[in-house]
Amino acid sequence: MTSKQRAYLKSLAMTMDPILQIGKSSLTPEFTNSVAEALAARELIKINVLQNCSDDPRTLAEVLAERTRSHVVQVIGKKIILYKEGKDEKKKIELPR
């Protein structure tokens, strides 16, 4: 992913609300499945890491990206933005070249 594409995805994610939250139980298999389903439906998602989660958000983002075969767009504070290219042509996000 190029820096231009990453910047475009960051701009799209800026107005989004987090749709998932990571709590004290951290990354369970069920949570990973929820992330994979959300990525399949939306391509670009924002995840909030709650205060009671003791894990590092950057580490969580890398693990989630690896498990869901997605890209980490940005980790800022306790927010994680992930992108995975979708298969549905109608809902696809057009990335700049």
N, CA, C and O atoms as CSV, one atom per row, in Angstrom:
chain,resi,resn,atom,element,x,y,z
A,1,MET,N,N,0.845,-1.175,0.000
A,1,MET,CA,C,0.000,0.000,0.000
A,1,MET,C,C,0.895,1.245,0.000
A,1,MET,O,O,1.816,1.362,0.808
A,2,THR,N,N,0.611,2.161,-0.910
A,2,THR,CA,C,1.439,3.365,-1.024
A,2,THR,C,C,1.022,4.394,0.030
A,2,THR,O,O,-0.044,4.278,0.633
A,3,SER,N,N,1.860,5.388,0.242
A,3,SER,CA,C,1.549,6.423,1.224
A,3,SER,C,C,0.350,7.262,0.765
A,3,SER,O,O,-0.420,7.753,1.590
A,4,LYS,N,N,0.199,7.422,-0.538
A,4,LYS,CA,C,-0.947,8.164,-1.073
A,4,LYS,C,C,-2.252,7.415,-0.770
A,4,LYS,O,O,-3.244,8.030,-0.379
A,5,GLN,N,N,-2.250,6.109,-0.949
A,5,GLN,CA,C,-3.428,5.301,-0.651
A,5,GLN,C,C,-3.732,5.321,0.844
A,5,GLN,O,O,-4.889,5.430,1.249
A,6,ARG,N,N,-2.687,5.216,1.657
A,6,ARG,CA,C,-2.850,5.245,3.111
A,6,ARG,C,C,-3.447,6.591,3.550
A,6,ARG,O,O,-4.335,6.627,4.402
A,7,ALA,N,N,-2.960,7.691,2.971
A,7,ALA,CA,C,-3.475,9.022,3.314
A,7,ALA,C,C,-4.948,9.150,2.921
A,7,ALA,O,O,-5.735,9.747,3.656
A,8,TYR,N,N,-5.321,8.597,1.776
A,8,TYR,CA,C,-6.712,8.631,1.327
A,8,TYR,C,C,-7.611,7.859,2.301
A,8,TYR,O,O,-8.691,8.328,2.660
A,9,LEU,N,N,-7.157,6.673,2.726
A,9,LEU,CA,C,-7.944,5.868,3.657
A,9,LEU,C,C,-8.054,6.553,5.019
A,9,LEU,O,O,-9.093,6.471,5.674
A,10,LYS,N,N,-6.983,7.228,5.446
A,10,LYS,CA,C,-7.030,7.977,6.705
A,10,LYS,C,C,-8.087,9.072,6.630
A,10,LYS,O,O,-8.826,9.298,7.589
A,11,SER,N,N,-8.157,9.751,5.487
A,11,SER,CA,C,-9.141,10.821,5.338
A,11,SER,C,C,-10.567,10.273,5.370
A,11,SER,O,O,-11.464,10.914,5.917
A,12,LEU,N,N,-10.778,9.100,4.793
A,12,LEU,CA,C,-12.102,8.475,4.843
A,12,LEU,C,C,-12.469,8.056,6.269
A,12,LEU,O,O,-13.615,8.199,6.696
A,13,ALA,N,N,-11.486,7.540,6.989
A,13,ALA,CA,C,-11.729,7.022,8.336
A,13,ALA,C,C,-11.905,8.129,9.369
A,13,ALA,O,O,-12.429,7.884,10.456
A,14,MET,N,N,-11.473,9.342,9.042
A,14,MET,CA,C,-11.535,10.438,9.999
A,14,MET,C,C,-12.972,10.697,10.476
A,14,MET,O,O,-13.189,11.014,11.646
A,15,THR,N,N,-13.938,10.565,9.583
A,15,THR,CA,C,-15.328,10.860,9.936
A,15,THR,C,C,-16.082,9.638,10.463
A,15,THR,O,O,-17.230,9.756,10.890
A,16,MET,N,N,-15.451,8.480,10.435
A,16,MET,CA,C,-16.109,7.250,10.879
A,16,MET,C,C,-16.122,7.138,12.399
A,16,MET,O,O,-15.246,7.667,13.082
A,17,ASP,N,N,-17.126,6.442,12.915
A,17,ASP,CA,C,-17.162,6.085,14.329
A,17,ASP,C,C,-16.629,4.663,14.475
A,17,ASP,O,O,-16.785,3.848,13.566
A,18,PRO,N,N,-15.996,4.355,15.624
A,18,PRO,CA,C,-15.541,2.971,15.841
A,18,PRO,C,C,-16.727,2.016,15.883
A,18,PRO,O,O,-17.744,2.306,16.514
A,19,ILE,N,N,-16.593,0.875,15.207
A,19,ILE,CA,C,-17.700,-0.089,15.195
A,19,ILE,C,C,-17.430,-1.277,16.115
A,19,ILE,O,O,-18.342,-2.043,16.423
A,20,LEU,N,N,-16.183,-1.432,16.552
A,20,LEU,CA,C,-15.824,-2.521,17.471
A,20,LEU,C,C,-14.973,-1.958,18.601
A,20,LEU,O,O,-14.322,-0.925,18.451
A,21,GLN,N,N,-14.991,-2.663,19.748
A,21,GLN,CA,C,-14.192,-2.240,20.892
A,21,GLN,C,C,-13.435,-3.434,21.450
A,21,GLN,O,O,-13.982,-4.529,21.577
A,22,ILE,N,N,-12.168,-3.209,21.781
A,22,ILE,CA,C,-11.358,-4.247,22.419
A,22,ILE,C,C,-11.325,-3.942,23.905
A,22,ILE,O,O,-10.892,-2.864,24.312
A,23,GLY,N,N,-11.780,-4.886,24.719
A,23,GLY,CA,C,-11.831,-4.700,26.169
A,23,GLY,C,C,-10.766,-5.510,26.884
A,23,GLY,O,O,-9.728,-5.843,26.312
A,24,LYS,N,N,-11.041,-5.825,28.155
A,24,LYS,CA,C,-10.033,-6.495,28.976
A,24,LYS,C,C,-9.752,-7.926,28.534
A,24,LYS,O,O,-8.690,-8.464,28.848
A,25,SER,N,N,-10.679,-8.557,27.812
A,25,SER,CA,C,-10.425,-9.924,27.337
A,25,SER,C,C,-9.520,-9.934,26.110
A,25,SER,O,O,-9.122,-11.001,25.642
A,26,SER,N,N,-9.194,-8.760,25.589
A,26,SER,CA,C,-8.270,-8.566,24.471
A,26,SER,C,C,-8.741,-9.294,23.217
A,26,SER,O,O,-9.926,-9.241,22.884
A,27,LEU,N,N,-7.829,-9.975,22.512
A,27,LEU,CA,C,-8.160,-10.589,21.223
A,27,LEU,C,C,-8.591,-12.044,21.388
A,27,LEU,O,O,-7.757,-12.946,21.471
A,28,THR,N,N,-9.884,-12.253,21.434
A,28,THR,CA,C,-10.410,-13.610,21.478
A,28,THR,C,C,-10.673,-14.075,20.047
A,28,THR,O,O,-10.755,-13.240,19.147
A,29,PRO,N,N,-10.805,-15.362,19.814
A,29,PRO,CA,C,-11.135,-15.839,18.462
A,29,PRO,C,C,-12.460,-15.255,17.961
A,29,PRO,O,O,-12.607,-14.978,16.771
A,30,GLU,N,N,-13.419,-15.071,18.868
A,30,GLU,CA,C,-14.704,-14.501,18.474
A,30,GLU,C,C,-14.541,-13.064,17.995
A,30,GLU,O,O,-15.161,-12.653,17.015
A,31,PHE,N,N,-13.694,-12.297,18.700
A,31,PHE,CA,C,-13.470,-10.907,18.302
A,31,PHE,C,C,-12.780,-10.856,16.939
A,31,PHE,O,O,-13.127,-10.028,16.097
A,32,THR,N,N,-11.810,-11.732,16.723
A,32,THR,CA,C,-11.125,-11.782,15.434
A,32,THR,C,C,-12.112,-12.100,14.314
A,32,THR,O,O,-12.025,-11.522,13.230
A,33,ASN,N,N,-13.051,-13.013,14.567
A,33,ASN,CA,C,-14.087,-13.322,13.575
A,33,ASN,C,C,-14.977,-12.116,13.307
A,33,ASN,O,O,-15.373,-11.881,12.166
A,34,SER,N,N,-15.297,-11.347,14.352
A,34,SER,CA,C,-16.114,-10.137,14.173
A,34,SER,C,C,-15.393,-9.130,13.300
A,34,SER,O,O,-16.009,-8.489,12.449
A,35,VAL,N,N,-14.089,-8.985,13.505
A,35,VAL,CA,C,-13.293,-8.052,12.706
A,35,VAL,C,C,-13.289,-8.506,11.245
A,35,VAL,O,O,-13.465,-7.695,10.336
A,36,ALA,N,N,-13.089,-9.801,11.026
A,36,ALA,CA,C,-13.067,-10.330,9.661
A,36,ALA,C,C,-14.411,-10.101,8.963
A,36,ALA,O,O,-14.443,-9.734,7.788
A,37,GLU,N,N,-15.518,-10.314,9.680
A,37,GLU,CA,C,-16.846,-10.093,9.101
A,37,GLU,C,C,-17.066,-8.613,8.789
A,37,GLU,O,O,-17.614,-8.274,7.740
A,38,ALA,N,N,-16.642,-7.740,9.690
A,38,ALA,CA,C,-16.806,-6.297,9.485
A,38,ALA,C,C,-15.977,-5.827,8.291
A,38,ALA,O,O,-16.431,-4.990,7.511
A,39,LEU,N,N,-14.777,-6.359,8.148
A,39,LEU,CA,C,-13.935,-5.994,7.008
A,39,LEU,C,C,-14.545,-6.477,5.697
A,39,LEU,O,O,-14.467,-5.785,4.682
A,40,ALA,N,N,-15.149,-7.654,5.716
A,40,ALA,CA,C,-15.793,-8.174,4.506
A,40,ALA,C,C,-16.975,-7.299,4.108
A,40,ALA,O,O,-17.248,-7.117,2.921
A,41,ALA,N,N,-17.673,-6.762,5.098
A,41,ALA,CA,C,-18.860,-5.950,4.807
A,41,ALA,C,C,-18.507,-4.512,4.445
A,41,ALA,O,O,-19.199,-3.899,3.632
A,42,ARG,N,N,-17.439,-3.957,5.034
A,42,ARG,CA,C,-17.177,-2.526,4.895
A,42,ARG,C,C,-15.848,-2.145,4.263
A,42,ARG,O,O,-15.713,-1.017,3.787
A,43,GLU,N,N,-14.874,-3.020,4.236
A,43,GLU,CA,C,-13.516,-2.772,3.736
A,43,GLU,C,C,-12.666,-1.929,4.687
A,43,GLU,O,O,-11.497,-2.247,4.903
A,44,LEU,N,N,-13.224,-0.869,5.257
A,44,LEU,CA,C,-12.473,0.040,6.125
A,44,LEU,C,C,-13.203,0.140,7.457
A,44,LEU,O,O,-14.370,0.529,7.499
A,45,ILE,N,N,-12.513,-0.214,8.560
A,45,ILE,CA,C,-13.164,-0.160,9.868
A,45,ILE,C,C,-12.267,0.544,10.879
A,45,ILE,O,O,-11.046,0.600,10.734
A,46,LYS,N,N,-12.919,1.077,11.905
A,46,LYS,CA,C,-12.213,1.721,13.007
A,46,LYS,C,C,-12.555,0.953,14.276
A,46,LYS,O,O,-13.717,0.631,14.524
A,47,ILE,N,N,-11.531,0.660,15.079
A,47,ILE,CA,C,-11.690,-0.105,16.309
A,47,ILE,C,C,-11.188,0.744,17.468
A,47,ILE,O,O,-10.148,1.396,17.365
A,48,ASN,N,N,-11.925,0.733,18.562
A,48,ASN,CA,C,-11.555,1.470,19.751
A,48,ASN,C,C,-10.970,0.498,20.774
A,48,ASN,O,O,-11.557,-0.553,21.032
A,49,VAL,N,N,-9.819,0.836,21.359
A,49,VAL,CA,C,-9.221,0.032,22.423
A,49,VAL,C,C,-9.607,0.698,23.736
A,49,VAL,O,O,-9.238,1.847,23.981
A,50,LEU,N,N,-10.344,-0.010,24.579
A,50,LEU,CA,C,-10.829,0.559,25.832
A,50,LEU,C,C,-9.704,0.704,26.857
A,50,LEU,O,O,-8.648,0.083,26.735
A,51,GLN,N,N,-9.953,1.534,27.867
A,51,GLN,CA,C,-8.954,1.804,28.906
A,51,GLN,C,C,-8.571,0.549,29.690
A,51,GLN,O,O,-7.426,0.417,30.124
A,52,ASN,N,N,-9.525,-0.378,29.877
A,52,ASN,CA,C,-9.235,-1.567,30.679
A,52,ASN,C,C,-8.460,-2.645,29.919
A,52,ASN,O,O,-8.188,-3.709,30.476
A,53,CYS,N,N,-8.105,-2.393,28.671
A,53,CYS,CA,C,-7.274,-3.325,27.901
A,53,CYS,C,C,-5.815,-2.963,28.147
A,53,CYS,O,O,-5.393,-1.841,27.870
A,54,SER,N,N,-5.056,-3.909,28.662
A,54,SER,CA,C,-3.668,-3.618,29.042
A,54,SER,C,C,-2.678,-3.786,27.883
A,54,SER,O,O,-1.502,-3.452,28.030
A,55,ASP,N,N,-3.135,-4.295,26.739
A,55,ASP,CA,C,-2.235,-4.525,25.609
A,55,ASP,C,C,-1.975,-3.236,24.830
A,55,ASP,O,O,-2.775,-2.300,24.860
A,56,ASP,N,N,-0.843,-3.210,24.134
A,56,ASP,CA,C,-0.463,-2.065,23.311
A,56,ASP,C,C,-1.315,-2.039,22.035
A,56,ASP,O,O,-1.390,-3.050,21.337
A,57,PRO,N,N,-1.955,-0.910,21.714
A,57,PRO,CA,C,-2.803,-0.844,20.513
A,57,PRO,C,C,-2.065,-1.171,19.215
A,57,PRO,O,O,-2.647,-1.784,18.319
A,58,ARG,N,N,-0.797,-0.776,19.095
A,58,ARG,CA,C,-0.042,-1.062,17.874
A,58,ARG,C,C,0.163,-2.568,17.717
A,58,ARG,O,O,0.036,-3.100,16.614
A,59,THR,N,N,0.476,-3.246,18.802
A,59,THR,CA,C,0.650,-4.700,18.765
A,59,THR,C,C,-0.668,-5.386,18.412
A,59,THR,O,O,-0.698,-6.317,17.607
A,60,LEU,N,N,-1.754,-4.917,19.022
A,60,LEU,CA,C,-3.074,-5.476,18.710
A,60,LEU,C,C,-3.402,-5.305,17.234
A,60,LEU,O,O,-3.931,-6.218,16.600
A,61,ALA,N,N,-3.089,-4.134,16.688
A,61,ALA,CA,C,-3.366,-3.861,15.273
A,61,ALA,C,C,-2.588,-4.810,14.376
A,61,ALA,O,O,-3.138,-5.353,13.417
A,62,GLU,N,N,-1.308,-5.013,14.681
A,62,GLU,CA,C,-0.485,-5.918,13.863
A,62,GLU,C,C,-1.013,-7.347,13.913
A,62,GLU,O,O,-1.074,-8.027,12.888
A,63,VAL,N,N,-1.394,-7.802,15.104
A,63,VAL,CA,C,-1.916,-9.168,15.250
A,63,VAL,C,C,-3.238,-9.317,14.494
A,63,VAL,O,O,-3.452,-10.310,13.798
A,64,LEU,N,N,-4.120,-8.329,14.635
A,64,LEU,CA,C,-5.406,-8.380,13.921
A,64,LEU,C,C,-5.207,-8.372,12.412
A,64,LEU,O,O,-5.869,-9.115,11.688
A,65,ALA,N,N,-4.294,-7.528,11.942
A,65,ALA,CA,C,-4.034,-7.459,10.500
A,65,ALA,C,C,-3.507,-8.788,9.983
A,65,ALA,O,O,-3.887,-9.237,8.901
A,66,GLU,N,N,-2.635,-9.411,10.755
A,66,GLU,CA,C,-2.080,-10.698,10.345
A,66,GLU,C,C,-3.166,-11.778,10.316
A,66,GLU,O,O,-3.235,-12.568,9.374
A,67,ARG,N,N,-4.007,-11.807,11.343
A,67,ARG,CA,C,-5.049,-12.842,11.428
A,67,ARG,C,C,-6.147,-12.660,10.379
A,67,ARG,O,O,-6.715,-13.644,9.905
A,68,THR,N,N,-6.451,-11.412,10.012
A,68,THR,CA,C,-7.540,-11.157,9.061
A,68,THR,C,C,-7.021,-10.875,7.656
A,68,THR,O,O,-7.810,-10.620,6.746
A,69,ARG,N,N,-5.712,-10.918,7.470
A,69,ARG,CA,C,-5.075,-10.635,6.178
A,69,ARG,C,C,-5.469,-9.247,5.665
A,69,ARG,O,O,-5.829,-9.077,4.500
A,70,SER,N,N,-5.393,-8.263,6.560
A,70,SER,CA,C,-5.743,-6.888,6.204
A,70,SER,C,C,-4.521,-5.996,6.396
A,70,SER,O,O,-3.444,-6.472,6.754
A,71,HIS,N,N,-4.698,-4.693,6.153
A,71,HIS,CA,C,-3.625,-3.719,6.294
A,71,HIS,C,C,-3.945,-2.781,7.450
A,71,HIS,O,O,-5.091,-2.368,7.628
A,72,VAL,N,N,-2.913,-2.446,8.240
A,72,VAL,CA,C,-3.073,-1.432,9.266
A,72,VAL,C,C,-2.901,-0.087,8.574
A,72,VAL,O,O,-1.827,0.215,8.054
A,73,VAL,N,N,-3.953,0.716,8.566
A,73,VAL,CA,C,-3.884,2.038,7.956
A,73,VAL,C,C,-3.248,3.009,8.937
A,73,VAL,O,O,-2.354,3.777,8.579
A,74,GLN,N,N,-3.724,2.966,10.193
A,74,GLN,CA,C,-3.226,3.903,11.187
A,74,GLN,C,C,-3.567,3.404,12.585
A,74,GLN,O,O,-4.614,2.794,12.805
A,75,VAL,N,N,-2.663,3.676,13.525
A,75,VAL,CA,C,-2.951,3.499,14.940
A,75,VAL,C,C,-2.664,4.846,15.569
A,75,VAL,O,O,-1.523,5.309,15.574
A,76,ILE,N,N,-3.699,5.470,16.096
A,76,ILE,CA,C,-3.513,6.780,16.700
A,76,ILE,C,C,-4.182,6.762,18.074
A,76,ILE,O,O,-5.400,6.626,18.186
A,77,GLY,N,N,-3.377,6.900,19.095
A,77,GLY,CA,C,-3.891,6.786,20.458
A,77,GLY,C,C,-4.418,5.394,20.697
A,77,GLY,O,O,-3.679,4.415,20.595
A,78,LYS,N,N,-5.702,5.302,21.018
A,78,LYS,CA,C,-6.326,4.004,21.254
A,78,LYS,C,C,-7.308,3.645,20.146
A,78,LYS,O,O,-8.253,2.889,20.371
A,79,LYS,N,N,-7.086,4.185,18.953
A,79,LYS,CA,C,-7.925,3.891,17.785
A,79,LYS,C,C,-7.087,3.147,16.745
A,79,LYS,O,O,-5.943,3.509,16.469
A,80,ILE,N,N,-7.679,2.108,16.181
A,80,ILE,CA,C,-7.027,1.300,15.149
A,80,ILE,C,C,-7.886,1.388,13.889
A,80,ILE,O,O,-9.106,1.236,13.949
A,81,ILE,N,N,-7.239,1.633,12.752
A,81,ILE,CA,C,-7.957,1.657,11.474
A,81,ILE,C,C,-7.375,0.548,10.601
A,81,ILE,O,O,-6.173,0.512,10.341
A,82,LEU,N,N,-8.252,-0.359,10.152
A,82,LEU,CA,C,-7.850,-1.484,9.305
A,82,LEU,C,C,-8.554,-1.407,7.961
A,82,LEU,O,O,-9.689,-0.942,7.863
A,83,TYR,N,N,-7.854,-1.875,6.916
A,83,TYR,CA,C,-8.422,-1.920,5.566
A,83,TYR,C,C,-8.143,-3.282,4.950
A,83,TYR,O,O,-7.042,-3.822,5.054
A,84,LYS,N,N,-9.171,-3.820,4.306
A,84,LYS,CA,C,-9.007,-5.049,3.530
A,84,LYS,C,C,-9.838,-4.898,2.269
A,84,LYS,O,O,-11.035,-4.616,2.329
A,85,GLU,N,N,-9.197,-5.087,1.134
A,85,GLU,CA,C,-9.890,-4.938,-0.142
A,85,GLU,C,C,-11.013,-5.953,-0.237
A,85,GLU,O,O,-10.821,-7.142,0.013
A,86,GLY,N,N,-12.197,-5.460,-0.605
A,86,GLY,CA,C,-13.375,-6.317,-0.684
A,86,GLY,C,C,-13.523,-6.962,-2.052
A,86,GLY,O,O,-12.832,-6.603,-3.005
A,87,LYS,N,N,-14.431,-7.916,-2.130
A,87,LYS,CA,C,-14.672,-8.624,-3.381
A,87,LYS,C,C,-15.868,-8.062,-4.134
A,87,LYS,O,O,-15.991,-8.282,-5.339
A,88,ASP,N,N,-16.758,-7.338,-3.448
A,88,ASP,CA,C,-17.961,-6.793,-4.072
A,88,ASP,C,C,-17.612,-5.510,-4.826
A,88,ASP,O,O,-17.204,-4.520,-4.218
A,89,GLU,N,N,-17.770,-5.527,-6.137
A,89,GLU,CA,C,-17.394,-4.389,-6.984
A,89,GLU,C,C,-18.256,-3.153,-6.720
A,89,GLU,O,O,-17.792,-2.029,-6.917
A,90,LYS,N,N,-19.502,-3.342,-6.276
A,90,LYS,CA,C,-20.407,-2.211,-6.071
A,90,LYS,C,C,-20.007,-1.360,-4.871
A,90,LYS,O,O,-20.131,-0.136,-4.914
A,91,LYS,N,N,-19.526,-1.997,-3.793
A,91,LYS,CA,C,-19.203,-1.282,-2.567
A,91,LYS,C,C,-17.712,-0.991,-2.425
A,91,LYS,O,O,-17.270,-0.532,-1.372
A,92,LYS,N,N,-16.955,-1.247,-3.446
A,92,LYS,CA,C,-15.500,-1.160,-3.369
A,92,LYS,C,C,-15.020,0.288,-3.227
A,92,LYS,O,O,-15.542,1.190,-3.882
A,93,ILE,N,N,-14.034,0.495,-2.376
A,93,ILE,CA,C,-13.399,1.809,-2.214
A,93,ILE,C,C,-12.352,1.938,-3.307
A,93,ILE,O,O,-11.470,1.089,-3.434
A,94,GLU,N,N,-12.450,3.002,-4.096
A,94,GLU,CA,C,-11.465,3.241,-5.158
A,94,GLU,C,C,-10.247,3.940,-4.582
A,94,GLU,O,O,-10.324,5.088,-4.143
A,95,LEU,N,N,-9.126,3.239,-4.589
A,95,LEU,CA,C,-7.884,3.813,-4.067
A,95,LEU,C,C,-7.145,4.570,-5.167
A,95,LEU,O,O,-7.167,4.148,-6.323
A,96,PRO,N,N,-6.492,5.681,-4.827
A,96,PRO,CA,C,-5.679,6.379,-5.831
A,96,PRO,C,C,-4.471,5.521,-6.217
A,96,PRO,O,O,-3.988,4.718,-5.418
A,97,ARG,N,N,-4.006,5.695,-7.413
A,97,ARG,CA,C,-2.848,4.914,-7.890
A,97,ARG,C,C,-1.547,5.534,-7.469
A,97,ARG,O,O,-0.481,5.006,-7.786
